[in-house]
Amino acid sequence: ILTMDKKFRKVVSPTNDWFVSLDFNGAELRTFLALSDMEQPDFDVHDWNRQNVYRGIGTRDEVKERFFAWLYNPKSQDYLTERAYDKGAVMEKYWYKDAITNPFNRTIAADEHHAMSYLIQSTCSDLVLRQMVKLSSCLQDRESHVAFCVHDEVVLDITNSECGLINDLVEHFSNTPLGKFGVNVKYGKSYGDMREWRQ
């Protein structure tokens, strides 16, 4: 599924009745906020950045690109971003002797150029996998189950009779060891036909 062309996703269908997809809203930015000991916005984190960091200048996609261009390039300078965020403090806390050690004690060799991306991406990956295991434990005595994981997205295979569990599962997924993360939820009869879930 990770390497499948998106146009073929409609052939992937649940063994039960529905796929329900949970993924963190702005997972990498929220991970950086957590590593910076900053509060998590309770709405779209890139829109929050646009309003509060970039003074409403630019579209959501433009400010997202601007933030990551700054975050992952150690030589990048951006006055508005640096007023809000301290990249150096995060590096000082997690990068030492040419290696990063993320909050889950995973250590990865990294030079300065790659240290931040390795830190954010390994932390985000470890976090999603931990949350997936938590969801699997919640469903262990039920027909519904975890179907698969794609990057920061966990896809559940849910029966009609257990759809009432979805809001509780979203709550479990959002409550992470790094704080409460916003979650995007979609559902559908195939992985290629998913639409937004209205709670």
C-alpha positions as CSV (number, residue, x, y, z in Angstrom):
1,I,0.0,0.0,0.0
2,L,2.9,2.4,0.7
3,T,4.1,2.1,-2.9
4,M,0.7,1.7,-4.6
5,D,-0.2,4.3,-7.1
6,K,-3.1,6.3,-5.7
7,K,-5.3,5.5,-8.7
8,F,-5.4,1.9,-7.7
9,R,-6.4,2.5,-4.1
10,K,-10.1,1.7,-4.8
11,V,-9.2,-2.0,-5.1
12,V,-8.2,-2.0,-1.4
13,S,-11.4,-2.7,0.6
14,P,-12.2,-3.6,4.2
15,T,-12.9,-7.1,5.3
16,N,-15.7,-5.6,7.5
17,D,-17.9,-2.7,6.4
18,W,-15.8,0.5,6.5
19,F,-12.3,1.8,6.5
20,V,-11.8,4.6,9.0
21,S,-8.6,6.6,8.6
22,L,-7.0,8.6,11.4
23,D,-4.0,10.8,10.8
24,F,-2.5,13.6,12.8
25,N,-3.2,17.1,11.5
26,G,0.2,18.6,10.6
27,A,2.0,15.7,12.2
28,E,5.6,17.0,11.7
29,L,4.8,20.6,12.8
30,R,2.9,19.3,15.9
31,T,5.9,17.1,16.7
32,F,8.2,20.1,16.5
33,L,5.8,22.0,18.8
34,A,5.9,19.1,21.3
35,L,9.7,18.9,21.2
36,S,9.7,22.7,21.8
37,D,7.4,22.3,24.8
38,M,4.8,24.5,23.2
39,E,1.0,24.1,23.4
40,Q,-0.9,22.4,20.6
41,P,-3.5,24.5,18.7
42,D,-7.0,22.9,18.8
43,F,-7.5,23.6,15.0
44,D,-5.5,23.1,11.8
45,V,-1.9,23.8,12.9
46,H,-0.9,25.2,9.5
47,D,-3.8,27.7,9.6
48,W,-2.7,28.5,13.2
49,N,0.8,29.2,11.9
50,R,-0.6,31.4,9.1
51,Q,-2.6,33.5,11.5
52,N,-0.3,33.7,14.5
53,V,3.2,33.4,13.1
54,Y,3.0,34.8,9.5
55,R,0.4,37.6,10.2
56,G,-2.2,36.1,7.8
57,I,0.2,36.5,4.9
58,G,0.1,33.7,2.3
59,T,-2.1,30.6,1.8
60,R,-2.0,27.6,4.0
61,D,0.2,25.7,1.5
62,E,2.5,28.7,1.2
63,V,3.1,29.1,4.9
64,K,3.5,25.3,5.3
65,E,6.2,25.3,2.6
66,R,7.8,28.4,4.2
67,F,7.9,26.7,7.7
68,F,9.5,23.5,6.5
69,A,12.0,25.3,4.3
70,W,13.2,27.0,7.5
71,L,12.9,24.0,9.8
72,Y,14.9,21.5,7.7
73,N,17.6,23.8,6.4
74,P,20.1,24.7,9.2
75,K,21.3,27.8,7.2
76,S,17.8,29.1,6.6
77,Q,16.8,32.4,8.3
78,D,13.3,33.7,8.6
79,Y,12.5,36.5,10.9
80,L,8.8,35.8,11.5
81,T,9.4,32.0,12.1
82,E,12.4,32.7,14.4
83,R,10.3,35.1,16.5
84,A,7.9,32.2,17.2
85,Y,10.2,29.1,17.3
86,D,13.6,28.3,18.7
87,K,15.1,25.6,16.5
88,G,18.5,25.9,18.3
89,A,17.0,24.9,21.7
90,V,15.4,21.8,20.2
91,M,18.7,20.8,18.6
92,E,20.6,21.4,21.8
93,K,18.2,19.1,23.7
94,Y,18.2,16.2,21.2
95,W,21.4,16.4,19.1
96,Y,24.7,15.5,20.7
97,K,28.0,14.1,19.4
98,D,26.8,13.7,15.8
99,A,23.6,11.8,16.7
100,I,20.0,12.6,17.7
101,T,18.2,10.7,20.4
102,N,14.4,11.2,20.1
103,P,12.0,11.2,23.1
104,F,11.4,7.5,22.7
105,N,15.2,6.8,23.1
106,R,15.9,6.0,19.5
107,T,19.4,7.2,18.6
108,I,20.3,7.9,14.9
109,A,23.7,9.1,13.6
110,A,23.1,12.5,12.0
111,D,25.2,15.5,10.9
112,E,23.9,19.0,11.5
113,H,22.3,19.2,8.1
114,H,20.1,16.1,8.7
115,A,19.7,16.2,12.5
116,M,16.4,18.1,12.6
117,S,14.7,16.0,9.9
118,Y,15.9,12.7,11.5
119,L,14.6,13.9,14.9
120,I,11.2,15.1,13.7
121,Q,10.5,12.2,11.3
122,S,11.7,9.4,13.7
123,T,9.8,10.9,16.6
124,C,6.6,11.2,14.4
125,S,7.0,7.7,13.2
126,D,7.5,6.2,16.6
127,L,4.6,8.2,17.9
128,V,2.2,7.0,15.2
129,L,3.3,3.3,15.7
130,R,2.7,3.6,19.5
131,Q,-0.7,5.0,18.9
132,M,-1.5,2.3,16.4
133,V,-0.6,-0.4,19.0
134,K,-2.9,1.5,21.5
135,L,-5.8,1.3,19.0
136,S,-5.2,-2.3,18.3
137,S,-5.3,-3.0,22.1
138,C,-8.6,-1.1,22.3
139,L,-10.1,-3.4,19.6
140,Q,-8.6,-6.7,20.7
141,D,-11.9,-8.3,21.7
142,R,-13.9,-6.9,18.7
143,E,-14.5,-7.7,15.1
144,S,-13.1,-4.3,14.1
145,H,-9.3,-4.1,13.8
146,V,-6.3,-2.1,12.6
147,A,-6.0,-2.7,8.8
148,F,-2.7,-1.0,8.0
149,C,-0.6,2.1,8.5
150,V,0.6,4.6,5.9
151,H,3.2,7.1,7.2
152,D,1.2,9.1,9.9
153,E,-2.1,7.5,8.9
154,V,-3.7,4.5,10.7
155,V,-6.5,2.8,8.8
156,L,-9.1,0.8,10.8
157,D,-11.4,-1.9,9.5
158,I,-14.7,-1.2,11.2
159,T,-18.0,-3.2,11.3
160,N,-21.4,-1.4,11.1
161,S,-22.2,-2.5,14.6
162,E,-19.1,-1.0,16.0
163,C,-19.2,2.4,14.3
164,G,-20.2,3.8,17.7
165,L,-16.6,3.3,18.8
166,I,-15.1,5.7,16.3
167,N,-15.3,8.9,18.5
168,D,-13.6,7.1,21.4
169,L,-10.9,5.7,19.1
170,V,-10.2,9.2,17.8
171,E,-9.9,10.4,21.4
172,H,-7.4,7.6,22.2
173,F,-5.4,8.3,19.0
174,S,-5.2,12.0,19.8
175,N,-4.0,11.6,23.3
176,T,-0.3,10.9,22.8
177,P,2.7,10.8,25.0
178,L,3.7,14.2,23.5
179,G,0.4,15.9,24.2
180,K,-3.0,16.1,22.5
181,F,-2.7,16.2,18.8
182,G,-5.4,17.2,16.3
183,V,-6.7,14.3,14.2
184,N,-8.1,14.2,10.7
185,V,-10.7,11.4,10.3
186,K,-12.0,10.0,7.0
187,Y,-14.2,6.9,6.2
188,G,-15.1,5.0,3.1
189,K,-16.0,1.7,1.5
190,S,-12.6,1.5,-0.2
191,Y,-9.2,3.1,0.5
192,G,-9.6,5.1,-2.8
193,D,-12.9,6.6,-1.8
194,M,-12.5,8.2,1.6
195,R,-14.4,11.3,2.8
196,E,-14.3,13.4,5.8
197,W,-15.9,12.1,9.0
198,R,-18.3,14.6,10.8
199,Q,-18.3,13.8,14.5
